């Protein structure tokens, strides 16, 4: 298992701080399932996190569009996650919203994981190994 180096860790923490602020300001984060949501909660995200497994993409997008225009899609970087991300992006764009997909991709890449559910674990394990 490889961990984040100091540079990646600092950059990850900046992205995490930005994500927390957006979430606190009303952005909705869309994840695939319960474990993904719990991983983000362990990282300190306290705002609204919606599991895409709870509704079809179109219905989910319709419900979220009533709440906010700031949407962050945070899916795994495997085949099913990418497919879901594409469906969600289309559903939101049909409603005039361009969701953010870059934040999740960047955080997964910095943490060197493909699954959102592993994000918190890898981050906290990396903290044990990095000396500032």
C-alpha positions as a printed Julia matrix, in Angstrom:
132×3 Matrix{Float64}:
   0.0    0.0     0.0
   1.49   3.36   -0.99
   0.75   6.46    1.02
   0.66  10.12    0.15
   3.86  12.1     0.39
   4.03  15.51    2.03
   3.18  17.41   -1.17
   0.17  15.23   -1.96
  -1.0   15.36    1.64
  -0.91  19.17    1.75
  -2.69  19.41   -1.59
  -5.29  16.87   -0.45
  -5.92  18.87    2.72
  -6.43  22.03    0.65
  -8.97  20.21   -1.53
 -10.65  18.79    1.57
 -10.91  22.24    3.15
 -12.45  23.64   -0.05
 -14.89  20.72   -0.18
 -15.88  21.3     3.45
 -16.49  24.99    2.8
 -18.61  24.33   -0.29
 -20.56  21.67    1.57
 -21.16  24.02    4.49
 -22.32  26.69    2.02
 -25.0   24.38    0.61
 -23.35  22.29   -2.09
 -24.74  18.77   -2.43
 -22.25  15.94   -2.81
 -23.48  12.89   -4.72
 -21.78   9.57   -3.94
 -22.52   5.99   -4.95
 -23.44   4.46   -1.63
 -23.42   4.34    2.16
 -19.72   3.52    2.61
 -18.73   6.43    0.36
 -20.89   8.78    2.41
 -19.4    7.46    5.65
 -15.85   7.94    4.33
 -16.58  11.6     3.59
 -18.16  11.99    7.03
 -14.96  10.59    8.61
 -13.05  13.29    6.72
 -15.21  15.95    8.34
 -17.77  16.7     5.64
 -20.93  17.74    7.5
 -23.12  19.05    4.68
 -25.61  17.19    2.54
 -24.3   13.96    0.98
 -26.75  12.05   -1.19
 -26.36   8.4    -2.17
 -27.07   7.88   -5.87
 -28.19   4.33   -5.12
 -31.32   5.8    -3.48
 -32.96   6.99   -6.75
 -32.61   6.85  -10.54
 -30.31   9.59  -11.91
 -33.1   11.73  -13.38
 -35.19  11.72  -10.22
 -32.15  12.38   -8.06
 -31.08  15.31  -10.26
 -34.59  16.76  -10.18
 -34.71  16.62   -6.37
 -31.25  18.13   -5.92
 -31.92  20.92   -8.42
 -34.71  22.12   -6.13
 -32.16  22.55   -3.33
 -29.01  23.94   -4.96
 -27.13  24.74   -8.14
 -23.81  23.65   -6.6
 -23.46  19.89   -7.14
 -20.34  17.79   -6.66
 -20.36  14.29   -8.13
 -17.91  12.12   -6.19
 -17.89   8.61   -7.64
 -15.32   5.82   -7.8
 -12.89   5.8   -10.71
 -13.81   2.26  -11.74
 -16.0    1.38  -14.73
 -19.32   1.51  -12.85
 -18.39   4.77  -11.1
 -17.45   6.45  -14.36
 -20.66   5.21  -16.0
 -22.74   6.55  -13.12
 -20.89   9.85  -13.24
 -21.73  10.24  -16.94
 -25.43   9.52  -16.34
 -25.55  12.0   -13.47
 -23.75  14.71  -15.44
 -26.27  14.34  -18.29
 -29.19  14.44  -15.85
 -27.93  17.65  -14.22
 -26.92  19.32  -17.47
 -30.44  18.71  -18.85
 -31.6   20.85  -15.92
 -29.09  23.63  -16.55
 -26.53  22.65  -13.9
 -22.91  21.81  -14.65
 -21.83  19.57  -11.77
 -18.27  19.5   -10.46
 -16.58  16.18  -11.21
 -13.0   17.43  -10.9
 -12.86  17.7    -7.11
 -13.56  14.01   -6.52
 -11.21  12.88   -9.26
  -8.4   15.03   -7.89
  -8.87  13.87   -4.3
  -8.93  10.2    -5.34
  -5.79  10.7    -7.41
  -3.92  12.52   -4.63
  -4.88   9.78   -2.16
  -3.87   7.06   -4.64
  -7.16   5.18   -4.4
  -9.93   4.33   -6.86
 -12.77   4.05   -4.36
 -14.32   6.84   -2.31
 -14.87   4.46    0.6
 -11.08   4.09    0.99
 -10.39   7.83    0.99
 -10.55   8.45    4.75
  -8.56   5.33    5.58
  -5.76   6.22    3.15
  -5.69   9.84    4.33
  -5.41   8.96    8.02
  -2.85   6.21    7.34
  -0.78   8.71    5.33
  -0.81  11.13    8.27
   0.94   8.45   10.34
   3.83   8.19    7.87
   4.41  11.8     6.82
   6.64  13.99    8.93
   6.28  17.74    8.5
